[in-house]
Amino acid sequence: MSEETGPTEWTAREPIGVGPWEGEWPTDERYDPELLAEGDRRNVVDAYRYWRREAIVADIDRRRHPFHVAIENFQHDHNIGTVVRTANAFAAAAVHIVGRRRWNRRGAMVTDRYQHLEHHPDVPSLLTYARDRGLAIVAVDNTPGSQRVETAELPRECVLLFGQEGPGLSAEAHDAAAMVVSIAQFGSTRSINAGVAAGIVMHTWIRQHADLSAAW
């Protein structure tokens, strides 16, 4: 800071989103009259500004990817919100909560409104769901014998299954997996945050199978 310029002035951030629609309103039924009148401050990409929530979900449904994400929730894992938010960003087919139905939605940043969510009381019910739909179970765990996700070829139609923070995957889930992958680590920690791990593996699937030209 120089004597000429003085202290930097603090300026408030611009409000997120857009204000009321200017000009003649669109007649497309995807648009929400309330949002057009009051503005759209939601956490959505610009292409979906002023759209009804149902219209956004329907549009994503047309191009969702054929991978699912599942996370065990037997100890009320606080990472689930982050997993849901990331799954929404990558247009996952669905997120499956295995175990407790309740989870902390704060980390999802309201993206759970646009992401299909399924609940399974236990691992066998998830496995039945996957088997009936021809989905391979890909367990993510840094256990001996696992394949490095950096070099593994992930199935196109699959369920990426993550354990909860601390105990990791249950033995039942591990044993049922068609393949087990791990994330290369180089530091002292035994494992990384479950929400971070989910993002890494989902992005690996995207790099291998998604049409990147269709991304925003």
Wavefront OBJ file of the C-alpha trace (Angstrom):
o trace
v 0.000 0.000 0.000
v 1.477 3.370 -0.993
v 0.867 6.745 0.646
v -0.639 7.984 -2.611
v -3.285 5.328 -2.973
v -4.119 4.835 0.693
v -5.959 1.739 2.006
v -7.865 -0.400 -0.451
v -11.583 0.219 -0.157
v -13.789 -2.790 0.566
v -16.599 -3.254 -1.898
v -19.544 -5.579 -1.462
v -19.909 -8.440 -3.888
v -22.473 -8.186 -6.610
v -25.633 -10.177 -5.828
v -25.586 -13.680 -7.262
v -27.792 -14.254 -10.279
v -29.884 -11.775 -12.218
v -32.616 -9.280 -11.463
v -36.128 -9.084 -12.917
v -36.456 -9.799 -16.637
v -36.139 -6.638 -18.700
v -38.406 -6.161 -21.673
v -41.174 -8.383 -22.992
v -41.493 -11.667 -21.133
v -40.784 -14.921 -23.004
v -43.795 -17.142 -23.651
v -41.917 -20.439 -23.328
v -43.588 -22.516 -20.599
v -40.186 -23.409 -19.153
v -39.958 -19.913 -17.677
v -41.250 -19.184 -14.182
v -43.393 -16.008 -13.949
v -42.313 -15.400 -10.351
v -38.632 -15.550 -11.262
v -39.189 -13.316 -14.281
v -40.830 -10.747 -12.025
v -38.483 -10.910 -9.031
v -35.179 -12.078 -10.501
v -33.317 -15.379 -10.270
v -30.705 -15.687 -7.489
v -30.404 -19.480 -7.581
v -27.165 -21.417 -7.942
v -27.765 -22.417 -11.568
v -25.845 -21.869 -14.812
v -26.903 -18.925 -16.955
v -28.628 -21.175 -19.483
v -31.203 -22.070 -16.820
v -31.893 -18.561 -15.537
v -35.614 -17.950 -14.923
v -36.492 -21.570 -15.713
v -38.869 -23.564 -13.537
v -37.158 -26.205 -11.409
v -39.104 -28.994 -13.123
v -37.986 -27.722 -16.530
v -34.343 -27.728 -15.447
v -34.575 -31.302 -14.169
v -36.289 -32.429 -17.370
v -33.592 -30.832 -19.498
v -30.786 -32.473 -17.507
v -32.622 -35.796 -17.717
v -32.269 -35.694 -21.497
v -28.474 -35.861 -21.191
v -27.677 -37.453 -17.850
v -24.706 -39.778 -17.815
v -25.158 -43.519 -17.160
v -23.068 -43.590 -13.993
v -24.581 -43.594 -10.516
v -22.997 -42.589 -7.234
v -23.627 -44.332 -3.920
v -22.333 -43.491 -0.472
v -22.783 -45.415 2.751
v -24.431 -43.467 5.548
v -24.460 -45.757 8.550
v -22.887 -43.136 10.844
v -24.567 -40.014 9.445
v -21.726 -39.014 7.146
v -21.393 -35.237 6.754
v -19.821 -35.510 3.276
v -22.996 -36.526 1.471
v -23.977 -32.964 0.615
v -20.673 -32.454 -1.173
v -21.113 -35.723 -3.057
v -24.598 -34.689 -4.203
v -23.383 -31.279 -5.346
v -20.566 -32.816 -7.385
v -22.843 -35.490 -8.856
v -25.186 -32.736 -9.990
v -22.282 -30.870 -11.631
v -21.397 -33.986 -13.621
v -25.046 -34.916 -14.388
v -24.924 -38.300 -12.682
v -27.945 -40.521 -13.241
v -28.681 -40.665 -9.512
v -27.143 -40.498 -6.057
v -27.895 -43.402 -3.723
v -27.814 -43.001 0.049
v -27.205 -46.370 1.702
v -28.111 -46.675 5.378
v -29.655 -43.772 7.252
v -32.193 -41.798 5.284
v -31.371 -38.466 6.916
v -28.262 -36.562 5.843
v -26.897 -33.032 6.149
v -28.098 -31.202 3.045
v -26.195 -28.002 3.729
v -23.180 -29.016 1.639
v -25.413 -29.753 -1.345
v -26.078 -26.013 -1.789
v -29.652 -26.772 -2.918
v -28.408 -28.892 -5.850
v -30.397 -31.836 -4.451
v -33.448 -30.154 -6.009
v -32.060 -30.962 -9.443
v -30.442 -34.339 -8.734
v -32.275 -37.664 -8.538
v -31.796 -39.232 -5.098
v -32.487 -42.819 -4.068
v -32.419 -44.380 -0.606
v -31.490 -47.978 0.230
v -31.675 -49.255 3.807
v -28.691 -51.545 3.339
v -26.044 -52.725 0.887
v -28.006 -55.764 -0.413
v -30.863 -53.515 -1.557
v -28.400 -51.315 -3.465
v -26.857 -54.406 -5.060
v -30.296 -55.623 -6.160
v -30.998 -52.229 -7.725
v -27.690 -52.320 -9.596
v -28.075 -55.919 -10.755
v -31.595 -55.328 -12.088
v -30.263 -52.454 -14.226
v -27.017 -54.028 -15.368
v -24.846 -51.595 -13.414
v -21.359 -52.694 -12.354
v -20.355 -51.842 -8.793
v -17.077 -49.903 -8.646
v -15.914 -49.644 -5.047
v -13.546 -46.839 -4.124
v -11.185 -47.821 -1.319
v -7.431 -47.695 -0.793
v -7.077 -51.345 0.115
v -4.421 -53.843 -1.026
v -5.166 -55.201 -4.496
v -7.136 -52.173 -5.663
v -6.489 -50.682 -9.102
v -5.231 -47.129 -9.454
v -8.143 -45.054 -10.703
v -5.630 -42.978 -12.669
v -4.973 -45.933 -14.969
v -8.110 -48.077 -14.563
v -10.817 -48.223 -17.244
v -14.117 -47.523 -15.512
v -17.271 -49.211 -16.822
v -19.573 -46.845 -18.659
v -22.702 -48.029 -16.852
v -21.818 -48.366 -13.214
v -22.331 -47.387 -9.600
v -19.378 -45.600 -8.020
v -19.608 -46.733 -4.409
v -17.959 -44.781 -1.591
v -17.599 -45.557 2.087
v -18.141 -43.080 4.862
v -15.539 -40.905 6.499
v -13.453 -42.909 8.961
v -14.406 -46.589 8.578
v -14.516 -46.512 4.780
v -16.438 -49.121 2.821
v -18.195 -51.930 4.636
v -16.842 -55.433 4.008
v -20.178 -56.365 2.419
v -19.901 -53.561 -0.147
v -16.250 -54.330 -0.837
v -16.933 -57.992 -1.487
v -19.780 -57.262 -3.900
v -17.768 -54.943 -6.137
v -16.873 -55.867 -9.705
v -13.719 -53.808 -9.281
v -12.055 -51.776 -6.534
v -10.144 -48.606 -7.341
v -8.000 -46.341 -5.222
v -6.624 -42.818 -5.591
v -2.849 -42.395 -5.681
v -1.607 -40.554 -2.583
v 1.875 -39.355 -1.728
v 1.637 -37.820 1.745
v 1.245 -39.096 5.292
v -2.524 -39.388 5.565
v -4.113 -42.798 5.190
v -7.120 -41.499 3.283
v -8.636 -38.350 1.854
v -12.013 -36.768 2.502
v -14.861 -38.848 1.089
v -16.368 -35.867 -0.692
v -13.049 -35.068 -2.355
v -12.521 -38.712 -3.331
v -15.965 -38.829 -4.922
v -15.183 -35.767 -7.009
v -11.905 -37.244 -8.245
v -13.460 -40.544 -9.309
v -16.498 -38.925 -10.909
v -14.232 -36.680 -12.941
v -12.221 -39.726 -13.998
v -15.443 -41.224 -15.378
v -16.186 -37.942 -17.157
v -12.744 -37.879 -18.780
v -13.173 -41.434 -20.036
v -16.783 -41.459 -21.192
v -18.427 -38.036 -21.413
v -18.889 -35.933 -24.523
v -16.936 -32.885 -23.378
v -18.300 -30.787 -26.233
v -21.674 -30.887 -24.481
v -20.375 -29.259 -21.282
v -21.297 -25.692 -20.382
l 1 2 3 4 5 6 7 8 9 10 11 12 13 14 15 16 17 18 19 20 21 22 23 24 25 26 27 28 29 30 31 32 33 34 35 36 37 38 39 40 41 42 43 44 45 46 47 48 49 50 51 52 53 54 55 56 57 58 59 60 61 62 63 64 65 66 67 68 69 70 71 72 73 74 75 76 77 78 79 80 81 82 83 84 85 86 87 88 89 90 91 92 93 94 95 96 97 98 99 100 101 102 103 104 105 106 107 108 109 110 111 112 113 114 115 116 117 118 119 120 121 122 123 124 125 126 127 128 129 130 131 132 133 134 135 136 137 138 139 140 141 142 143 144 145 146 147 148 149 150 151 152 153 154 155 156 157 158 159 160 161 162 163 164 165 166 167 168 169 170 171 172 173 174 175 176 177 178 179 180 181 182 183 184 185 186 187 188 189 190 191 192 193 194 195 196 197 198 199 200 201 202 203 204 205 206 207 208 209 210 211 212 213 214 215 216
